[in-house]
Amino acid sequence: MGAVTKVLRSGWLTGGAEVQAFEKALSLYCSGRTVRTMASATAALEIALRLAGIGPGDAVLTTPLTWVATANVILAVGARPVFVDVCRSTRLIDVNAAAKCQDAAVRAIIPVDLAGLPVNRATLYTLAAARGWRVVEDAAQSLGASWDSIPVGSVGDFVAFSFQATKNVTAGEGGALVLPEDIDPGLCERWRLQGVVRDSDGGYDADVPGLKANLGDIAAAIGRIQLGKLEQITQHRKKLARIYFEYLPSNFGLELPVMDFQNANWHLFQVLLPPELDRGWFIRAMRDIGVGIGVHYPAVHLTTLYRRLGYAPGDFPIAEMIGRQTVSLPMFNAITEGDILHVCDAIKKVLSQRKFL
């Protein structure tokens, strides 16, 4: 609250000292790499593609099991999304399947760290280097996660983070883009704010058709304070995930996520319901006893927008199955260990009365 009050009293609500301080803190976390804040992770992904030179005539590989924004930004730059199915165990893009892609128009790949579980960076970057692809990591959910003991964002190509309200570290809204060394930070800043370069005499020039994607100082102040609590937040979520693994019922056909406490930040705790169970009924039954359940996510290629592009049911069967059966159990910074035990008890109660399709 003190940091926000300071911003309000300063009279400088955007592009000021707090934005610079937040970017500096993020850079420090990312091993000194250049970081620029954004209005959202969606904006960060789009700007990354533009900085990578992706546009009309190009194709970009990504997963169909993600928030629709991951694919929408590909369309936004005039490129063509090419989906690759996911691995059932991790629910992440199948990099080995991506390696079989023969589409000569592919120039980039957007892996998604769904639920805060990182894609295998070693396999991913080996493939990208062999094919000459740019990598735009959709790390919206994986701040605080790591691969091979290296924090996500510390190495690699482009990396996009989110500070939206439900994320482990939140600014209320917002995002950030970690830049590779071959990208001019000034060009990133121009894409972030209408392509504008201001003159000393008060005029300006614009050399790219930029977005309105800058982060305000109030959000930056909140994000900077929350970032300082990242380790505490991550450890708390790991503790909660361990309780789920220990106390969720094992006799009702639930399929639990990969038990990865070395790499994952446990942004979400997702389980797959038995295929014969009516998911809508389960969600309503849990809500009736005071437990909210989410769905992250239906398969993107089955939405109306992407069906119009030629995608159809059956194209990516694993992603479709997960999209039908997945539910996200309560997992947020303020939840307690006792709350998780209550959720587990509620699931046992509801599943004992389960309704089949």
C-alpha positions in Angstrom: 0.0 0.0 0.0 2.9 2.4 0.8 4.4 2.0 -2.7 1.0 2.7 -4.4 0.5 5.7 -2.2 3.9 7.0 -3.1 3.0 6.7 -6.8 -0.3 8.6 -6.3 1.5 11.4 -4.4 4.2 11.7 -7.0 1.6 12.6 -9.7 3.6 10.4 -12.2 1.3 7.5 -13.0 2.9 6.0 -16.1 6.3 5.5 -17.5 7.9 6.7 -14.2 10.3 5.6 -11.5 8.2 2.5 -10.5 8.2 1.1 -14.0 12.0 1.5 -14.2 12.4 -0.1 -10.7 10.2 -3.0 -11.6 12.1 -3.6 -14.8 15.4 -3.5 -12.9 14.1 -6.0 -10.4 12.9 -8.3 -13.1 16.2 -8.0 -14.9 18.1 -8.9 -11.7 15.8 -12.0 -11.3 16.5 -12.9 -15.0 20.3 -12.9 -14.5 20.8 -9.4 -15.9 18.9 -9.9 -19.1 17.0 -6.9 -20.5 13.4 -6.8 -19.5 10.6 -4.5 -20.6 7.2 -4.4 -18.8 4.0 -4.5 -20.8 0.3 -4.0 -20.3 -0.2 -7.8 -20.6 1.6 -11.0 -21.4 -0.6 -11.0 -24.6 1.1 -7.8 -25.7 4.5 -9.2 -24.8 3.9 -12.2 -27.0 2.7 -10.1 -29.9 5.6 -7.7 -29.6 8.1 -10.6 -29.4 6.8 -12.0 -32.7 7.0 -8.6 -34.3 10.6 -8.1 -33.0 11.4 -11.5 -34.4 10.2 -10.4 -37.8 7.3 -12.8 -37.9 4.5 -11.7 -40.3 2.4 -12.6 -43.3 3.6 -15.7 -45.1 5.1 -17.1 -41.9 3.9 -19.9 -39.7 4.3 -20.4 -35.9 4.1 -23.7 -34.1 2.3 -23.8 -30.7 0.1 -25.9 -28.5 -3.7 -26.1 -28.7 -3.9 -26.6 -25.0 -3.5 -23.0 -23.8 -5.4 -19.7 -23.3 -6.6 -18.6 -26.7 -4.3 -15.5 -26.6 -1.3 -17.7 -27.4 -2.7 -18.5 -30.8 -4.5 -15.1 -31.3 -1.2 -13.2 -31.3 0.0 -15.3 -34.2 -3.0 -14.2 -36.2 -2.5 -10.6 -35.0 0.9 -10.3 -36.7 -0.5 -11.9 -39.9 1.1 -15.3 -39.5 -0.4 -18.7 -39.5 -0.7 -20.9 -36.3 0.3 -24.5 -36.7 -0.8 -26.6 -33.7 1.1 -29.6 -32.3 -0.5 -32.0 -30.0 0.6 -32.4 -26.3 2.1 -35.1 -24.2 -0.5 -36.7 -22.0 1.7 -36.9 -18.9 2.9 -33.3 -18.9 0.1 -31.7 -21.0 2.7 -29.6 -22.6 3.5 -29.3 -26.3 5.1 -32.5 -27.7 8.5 -31.3 -28.9 9.2 -34.6 -30.5 6.0 -34.2 -32.6 7.0 -30.6 -33.4 10.3 -32.0 -34.8 8.3 -33.9 -37.4 6.8 -30.7 -38.8 7.7 -30.3 -42.5 6.0 -26.9 -43.0 8.7 -24.8 -44.6 6.9 -21.6 -43.6 7.5 -22.2 -39.9 9.9 -19.6 -38.5 9.1 -19.7 -34.7 7.7 -21.8 -32.0 5.7 -20.7 -28.9 5.9 -23.3 -26.1 3.5 -22.8 -23.2 4.4 -23.7 -19.6 0.9 -24.8 -18.7 0.0 -24.6 -15.0 3.6 -23.5 -14.3 5.3 -26.7 -15.5 8.1 -25.7 -17.8 8.6 -27.3 -21.2 11.9 -29.2 -21.5 14.1 -26.3 -22.5 17.1 -28.5 -23.6 15.0 -30.4 -26.1 13.1 -27.3 -27.2 16.2 -25.2 -27.9 18.1 -28.0 -29.6 15.2 -28.4 -32.1 14.9 -24.6 -32.6 18.6 -24.2 -33.3 18.5 -27.1 -35.8 15.6 -25.5 -37.7 16.5 -21.9 -37.4 13.3 -21.1 -35.4 12.9 -18.2 -33.0 11.5 -19.3 -29.6 8.9 -17.1 -27.9 8.4 -18.7 -24.5 4.8 -18.3 -23.2 5.9 -18.2 -19.6 2.8 -16.4 -18.5 2.2 -19.0 -15.8 5.8 -20.0 -14.9 7.5 -17.1 -13.1 9.3 -18.8 -10.3 9.6 -22.1 -12.1 12.9 -23.5 -13.4 14.4 -26.0 -15.8 17.5 -27.9 -14.7 17.9 -25.5 -11.7 17.9 -22.4 -14.0 15.0 -20.0 -13.4 12.6 -19.6 -16.3 13.6 -16.3 -18.0 17.3 -16.4 -17.1 18.3 -17.9 -20.4 16.8 -18.4 -23.8 15.3 -16.3 -26.6 12.1 -14.2 -26.0 10.3 -14.9 -22.7 6.9 -13.5 -21.8 5.6 -13.3 -18.3 2.2 -12.3 -16.9 1.2 -10.4 -13.8 -2.5 -10.7 -14.3 -4.7 -11.0 -11.2 -4.6 -14.8 -10.8 -0.8 -15.2 -11.4 1.6 -16.2 -8.6 3.1 -12.7 -8.8 0.5 -10.2 -9.7 0.4 -6.5 -10.5 -3.4 -6.6 -10.9 -2.7 -6.7 -14.7 0.4 -6.5 -16.7 3.2 -8.5 -18.3 6.9 -8.4 -19.2 9.1 -9.4 -22.1 12.6 -10.7 -21.6 14.7 -9.8 -24.6 17.5 -11.7 -26.3 20.8 -9.9 -27.0 20.2 -9.4 -30.7 17.1 -7.2 -30.1 17.3 -3.5 -29.6 15.4 -2.5 -26.4 14.6 0.8 -27.9 12.7 -0.9 -30.8 10.8 -2.9 -28.2 9.9 0.3 -26.4 8.6 1.8 -29.6 6.5 -1.3 -30.3 5.2 -1.0 -26.8 3.9 2.6 -27.3 2.8 3.5 -30.8 6.3 3.6 -32.3 6.9 7.0 -30.8 10.3 8.6 -30.3 10.0 12.0 -28.6 12.1 15.0 -29.6 13.8 17.4 -27.1 11.6 20.2 -28.5 8.4 18.4 -27.6 7.6 16.8 -30.9 7.9 13.2 -31.9 8.5 10.7 -34.7 7.0 7.2 -35.2 8.7 4.5 -37.2 6.6 1.4 -36.5 2.9 0.9 -36.0 3.2 0.1 -32.3 0.7 -0.9 -29.7 -0.6 0.8 -26.6 1.0 -1.7 -24.3 2.9 0.2 -21.7 2.5 -0.6 -18.0 1.4 2.0 -15.5 3.4 2.9 -12.3 0.7 1.8 -9.9 0.7 -1.7 -11.4 4.5 -1.7 -11.5 4.7 -0.8 -7.8 2.4 -3.7 -6.9 4.3 -6.0 -9.1 7.7 -5.0 -7.7 6.6 -5.7 -4.1 5.0 -9.0 -5.0 8.2 -10.0 -6.9 10.1 -9.7 -3.7 7.9 -12.4 -2.2 8.3 -14.8 -5.1 10.4 -17.5 -3.3 7.9 -17.4 -0.3 5.0 -17.7 -2.7 6.6 -20.6 -4.7 7.4 -22.6 -1.5 3.8 -22.1 -0.2 2.3 -23.4 -3.4 4.7 -26.4 -3.4 3.5 -27.2 0.1 -0.1 -27.0 -1.0 0.5 -29.2 -4.0 2.1 -31.9 -1.7 -1.1 -31.9 0.3 -3.2 -32.5 -2.8 -1.0 -35.4 -3.8 -1.2 -36.9 -0.4 -4.9 -36.5 0.3 -6.8 -36.6 -3.0 -8.8 -39.8 -3.3 -7.0 -42.5 -5.3 -10.1 -44.8 -5.9 -12.2 -42.5 -8.1 -10.2 -42.5 -11.3 -8.6 -39.0 -11.0 -5.5 -38.5 -13.1 -3.1 -36.2 -11.2 -0.5 -33.9 -12.8 3.2 -34.8 -13.0 4.7 -34.7 -9.5 7.5 -32.2 -10.3 8.7 -30.3 -7.3 12.1 -29.4 -8.8 10.8 -27.3 -11.7 7.1 -26.4 -11.4 5.9 -23.4 -9.6 2.4 -24.9 -9.1 0.5 -22.0 -10.6 -2.4 -24.4 -11.1 -3.2 -27.8 -9.7 -5.1 -29.6 -12.5 -6.6 -33.1 -12.4 -8.3 -35.1 -15.2 -11.7 -36.4 -14.3 -12.7 -39.9 -15.4 -14.0 -39.7 -19.0 -17.4 -41.1 -17.9 -18.0 -38.4 -15.3 -20.1 -35.4 -16.2 -17.7 -32.5 -15.6 -20.5 -29.9 -15.5 -22.2 -31.8 -12.8 -18.9 -32.1 -10.8 -18.3 -28.4 -11.0 -21.8 -27.5 -9.9 -21.8 -30.1 -7.1 -18.5 -28.7 -5.8 -19.8 -25.1 -6.0 -22.9 -26.1 -4.1 -20.7 -27.1 -1.1 -18.7 -23.9 -1.4 -15.7 -25.0 -3.5 -15.0 -23.2 -6.8 -13.5 -25.2 -9.6 -12.0 -23.9 -12.8 -11.3 -25.2 -16.3 -7.9 -24.4 -18.0 -8.4 -24.8 -20.9 -10.7 -26.1 -23.7 -8.6 -26.9 -26.8 -8.1 -23.8 -28.8 -8.5 -25.3 -32.2 -12.1 -26.3 -31.4 -13.2 -22.7 -30.9 -15.2 -21.1 -33.7 -12.4 -18.8 -34.8 -9.9 -21.7 -35.4 -12.5 -24.0 -37.0 -13.0 -21.3 -39.6 -9.3 -21.7 -40.3 -9.8 -25.4 -41.1 -9.2 -27.1 -37.8 -11.6 -29.8 -36.7 -12.4 -32.3 -33.9 -9.9 -35.2 -34.0 -7.0 -33.1 -35.2 -5.2 -33.2 -31.8 -6.8 -36.0 -29.8 -4.7 -35.7 -26.6 -5.3 -32.0 -26.2 -9.0 -32.5 -26.9 -9.3 -35.3 -24.3 -7.5 -33.2 -21.7 -9.6 -30.2 -22.6 -12.8 -32.2 -22.0 -11.7 -33.8 -18.7 -9.5 -31.2 -17.0 -10.4 -29.2 -13.9 -8.3 -26.8 -11.9 -8.6 -27.2 -8.1 -8.3 -24.2 -5.8 -4.7 -22.9 -5.7 -3.9 -19.3 -4.9 -1.5 -17.4 -2.6 -4.0 -16.8 0.2 -5.3 -20.4 0.5 -4.3 -22.4 3.6 -3.3 -26.0 4.1 -6.6 -26.4 6.0 -8.5 -25.1 3.0 -6.7 -27.7 0.7 -7.7 -30.5 3.1 -11.3 -29.2 3.0 -11.2 -29.3 -0.8 -9.9 -32.9 -0.8 -12.7 -33.9 1.6 -15.3 -32.2 -0.6 -14.0 -34.0 -3.7 -14.3 -37.4 -1.9 -17.9 -36.5 -0.9 -18.9 -35.4 -4.4 -17.2 -38.3 -6.3 -18.9 -40.8 -4.0 -22.2 -39.5 -5.5 -20.8 -39.1 -9.0 -23.0 -38.7 -12.0 -22.0 -40.5 -15.2 -22.4 -39.3 -18.7 
